[in-house]
């Protein structure tokens, strides 16, 4: 019974940490979550909990209401942190993938594919094959060690050592390669032609 003499129909929404985690696990086992995006699932669950909290808080003492809202905010913050860590881990895993997957393709073949894609307005494959052509050409010229499993970052680091004056452009091209191929980022014509121009410039350097 509250100080005002009014009985509460339900206790305030102030679960313990273990209870909150248990609720979340049970909630995520519901069949409807198989049809929704994971982020949407979490947001939907949080919205339901917020609605319950607001309804309970309207009948609860101020201190209990404050405690419930604080717990809710801590839960939201924890979930946001976990989601950001998951996205960051996925991006880090993506950029560790190798640049080259077929050791039999020559720089000339990759360059031809890049130019054909550019002419057709397919800028993403033009950029990707252009960077691969650049890497293979430097291997063929003996300026880059032949490491089939090398990532774009490793290729850029080696090229920056061989061509220190081109470090910024080399690093930028490697970053674009990762973002376009593994991050599903669209490429522009200028970005694709920039990678091809870098390939041309490095091809004639001694």
PEQUIBEL-V137288 format. One record per residue. N is the residue number from 1. PHI is phi as a letter, one per 30 degrees, with the letter a starting at -180 (* if undefined). PSI is psi in whole degrees, 0 to 359 (* if undefined). BURIAL is I if it has 16 or more other ideal C-beta (glycine too) atoms within 10 Angstrom, else O. Layout:
n=N phi=PHI psi=PSI burial=BURIAL
n=N phi=PHI psi=PSI burial=BURIAL
This chain:
n=1 phi=* psi=134 burial=O
n=2 phi=d psi=167 burial=O
n=3 phi=e psi=333 burial=O
n=4 phi=d psi=358 burial=O
n=5 phi=i psi=18 burial=O
n=6 phi=c psi=128 burial=O
n=7 phi=d psi=140 burial=O
n=8 phi=d psi=135 burial=O
n=9 phi=d psi=330 burial=O
n=10 phi=b psi=150 burial=O
n=11 phi=d psi=157 burial=O
n=12 phi=e psi=150 burial=I
n=13 phi=d psi=83 burial=I
n=14 phi=b psi=70 burial=I
n=15 phi=d psi=158 burial=I
n=16 phi=d psi=171 burial=O
n=17 phi=d psi=318 burial=O
n=18 phi=d psi=321 burial=O
n=19 phi=d psi=319 burial=O
n=20 phi=d psi=316 burial=I
n=21 phi=d psi=322 burial=O
n=22 phi=d psi=317 burial=O
n=23 phi=e psi=316 burial=O
n=24 phi=d psi=316 burial=I
n=25 phi=d psi=315 burial=O
n=26 phi=d psi=320 burial=O
n=27 phi=d psi=318 burial=I
n=28 phi=d psi=354 burial=O
n=29 phi=d psi=350 burial=O
n=30 phi=d psi=144 burial=O
n=31 phi=e psi=327 burial=O
n=32 phi=d psi=341 burial=O
n=33 phi=d psi=346 burial=I
n=34 phi=d psi=345 burial=O
n=35 phi=c psi=0 burial=O
n=36 phi=c psi=155 burial=O
n=37 phi=d psi=146 burial=O
n=38 phi=e psi=316 burial=O
n=39 phi=d psi=318 burial=O
n=40 phi=d psi=323 burial=O
n=41 phi=d psi=311 burial=I
n=42 phi=d psi=316 burial=I
n=43 phi=d psi=318 burial=O
n=44 phi=d psi=315 burial=O
n=45 phi=d psi=316 burial=I
n=46 phi=d psi=322 burial=I
n=47 phi=d psi=319 burial=O
n=48 phi=d psi=318 burial=O
n=49 phi=d psi=323 burial=I
n=50 phi=d psi=317 burial=O
n=51 phi=d psi=317 burial=O
n=52 phi=d psi=319 burial=O
n=53 phi=d psi=319 burial=I
n=54 phi=d psi=319 burial=O
n=55 phi=d psi=316 burial=O
n=56 phi=d psi=322 burial=I
n=57 phi=d psi=333 burial=I
n=58 phi=d psi=342 burial=O
n=59 phi=c psi=0 burial=I
n=60 phi=c psi=157 burial=I
n=61 phi=d psi=155 burial=O
n=62 phi=e psi=320 burial=O
n=63 phi=d psi=318 burial=O
n=64 phi=d psi=321 burial=I
n=65 phi=d psi=315 burial=I
n=66 phi=d psi=316 burial=O
n=67 phi=d psi=319 burial=O
n=68 phi=d psi=316 burial=I
n=69 phi=d psi=323 burial=I
n=70 phi=d psi=317 burial=O
n=71 phi=d psi=319 burial=I
n=72 phi=d psi=315 burial=I
n=73 phi=d psi=322 burial=O
n=74 phi=d psi=321 burial=O
n=75 phi=d psi=315 burial=I
n=76 phi=d psi=315 burial=O
n=77 phi=d psi=319 burial=O
n=78 phi=d psi=318 burial=O
n=79 phi=d psi=320 burial=I
n=80 phi=d psi=320 burial=O
n=81 phi=d psi=317 burial=O
n=82 phi=d psi=319 burial=O
n=83 phi=d psi=320 burial=O
n=84 phi=d psi=322 burial=O
n=85 phi=d psi=321 burial=O
n=86 phi=d psi=317 burial=O
n=87 phi=d psi=318 burial=O
n=88 phi=d psi=320 burial=O
n=89 phi=d psi=320 burial=O
n=90 phi=d psi=318 burial=O
n=91 phi=d psi=319 burial=O
n=92 phi=d psi=322 burial=O
n=93 phi=d psi=324 burial=O
n=94 phi=d psi=316 burial=O
n=95 phi=d psi=356 burial=I
n=96 phi=c psi=1 burial=O
n=97 phi=d psi=151 burial=O
n=98 phi=d psi=155 burial=O
n=99 phi=d psi=315 burial=I
n=100 phi=c psi=134 burial=I
n=101 phi=c psi=351 burial=O
n=102 phi=b psi=105 burial=O
n=103 phi=d psi=356 burial=O
n=104 phi=c psi=351 burial=O
n=105 phi=d psi=133 burial=O
n=106 phi=d psi=167 burial=O
n=107 phi=d psi=321 burial=I
n=108 phi=d psi=320 burial=O
n=109 phi=d psi=317 burial=O
n=110 phi=d psi=320 burial=I
n=111 phi=d psi=320 burial=I
n=112 phi=d psi=319 burial=O
n=113 phi=d psi=320 burial=I
n=114 phi=d psi=316 burial=I
n=115 phi=d psi=323 burial=I
n=116 phi=d psi=317 burial=O
n=117 phi=d psi=320 burial=I
n=118 phi=d psi=317 burial=I
n=119 phi=d psi=331 burial=O
n=120 phi=d psi=1 burial=O
n=121 phi=i psi=16 burial=O
n=122 phi=c psi=84 burial=O
n=123 phi=d psi=329 burial=I
n=124 phi=d psi=306 burial=I
n=125 phi=d psi=331 burial=I
n=126 phi=d psi=317 burial=I
n=127 phi=d psi=316 burial=I
n=128 phi=d psi=310 burial=I
n=129 phi=d psi=330 burial=I
n=130 phi=d psi=317 burial=I
n=131 phi=d psi=323 burial=I
n=132 phi=d psi=320 burial=I
n=133 phi=d psi=318 burial=I
n=134 phi=e psi=313 burial=I
n=135 phi=d psi=313 burial=I
n=136 phi=d psi=322 burial=I
n=137 phi=d psi=321 burial=I
n=138 phi=d psi=330 burial=I
n=139 phi=d psi=315 burial=I
n=140 phi=d psi=329 burial=O
n=141 phi=d psi=355 burial=O
n=142 phi=i psi=11 burial=O
n=143 phi=c psi=350 burial=I
n=144 phi=b psi=135 burial=I
n=145 phi=d psi=142 burial=O
n=146 phi=d psi=95 burial=O
n=147 phi=b psi=94 burial=O
n=148 phi=e psi=330 burial=O
n=149 phi=c psi=9 burial=O
n=150 phi=d psi=140 burial=I
n=151 phi=d psi=170 burial=I
n=152 phi=d psi=322 burial=I
n=153 phi=d psi=318 burial=I
n=154 phi=d psi=321 burial=I
n=155 phi=d psi=315 burial=I
n=156 phi=d psi=319 burial=I
n=157 phi=d psi=318 burial=O
n=158 phi=d psi=319 burial=I
n=159 phi=d psi=324 burial=I
n=160 phi=d psi=330 burial=I
n=161 phi=d psi=320 burial=O
n=162 phi=d psi=327 burial=O
n=163 phi=b psi=72 burial=I
n=164 phi=e psi=330 burial=O
n=165 phi=d psi=346 burial=O
n=166 phi=c psi=16 burial=I
n=167 phi=e psi=314 burial=O
n=168 phi=d psi=315 burial=O
n=169 phi=d psi=322 burial=I
n=170 phi=d psi=313 burial=I
n=171 phi=d psi=318 burial=I
n=172 phi=d psi=320 burial=I
n=173 phi=d psi=320 burial=I
n=174 phi=d psi=319 burial=I
n=175 phi=d psi=317 burial=O
n=176 phi=d psi=319 burial=I
n=177 phi=e psi=311 burial=I
n=178 phi=d psi=315 burial=I
n=179 phi=d psi=322 burial=I
n=180 phi=d psi=313 burial=I
n=181 phi=d psi=317 burial=I
n=182 phi=c psi=343 burial=I
n=183 phi=c psi=4 burial=O
n=184 phi=h psi=32 burial=O
n=185 phi=d psi=134 burial=O
n=186 phi=d psi=147 burial=O
n=187 phi=c psi=153 burial=I
n=188 phi=c psi=167 burial=O
n=189 phi=d psi=318 burial=O
n=190 phi=d psi=321 burial=O
n=191 phi=d psi=317 burial=I
n=192 phi=d psi=315 burial=I
n=193 phi=d psi=331 burial=I
n=194 phi=d psi=319 burial=I
n=195 phi=d psi=318 burial=I
n=196 phi=d psi=322 burial=I
n=197 phi=d psi=322 burial=O
n=198 phi=d psi=320 burial=I
n=199 phi=e psi=316 burial=I
n=200 phi=d psi=316 burial=O
n=201 phi=d psi=317 burial=O
n=202 phi=d psi=333 burial=I
n=203 phi=d psi=334 burial=I
n=204 phi=c psi=0 burial=O
n=205 phi=d psi=145 burial=O
n=206 phi=c psi=* burial=O
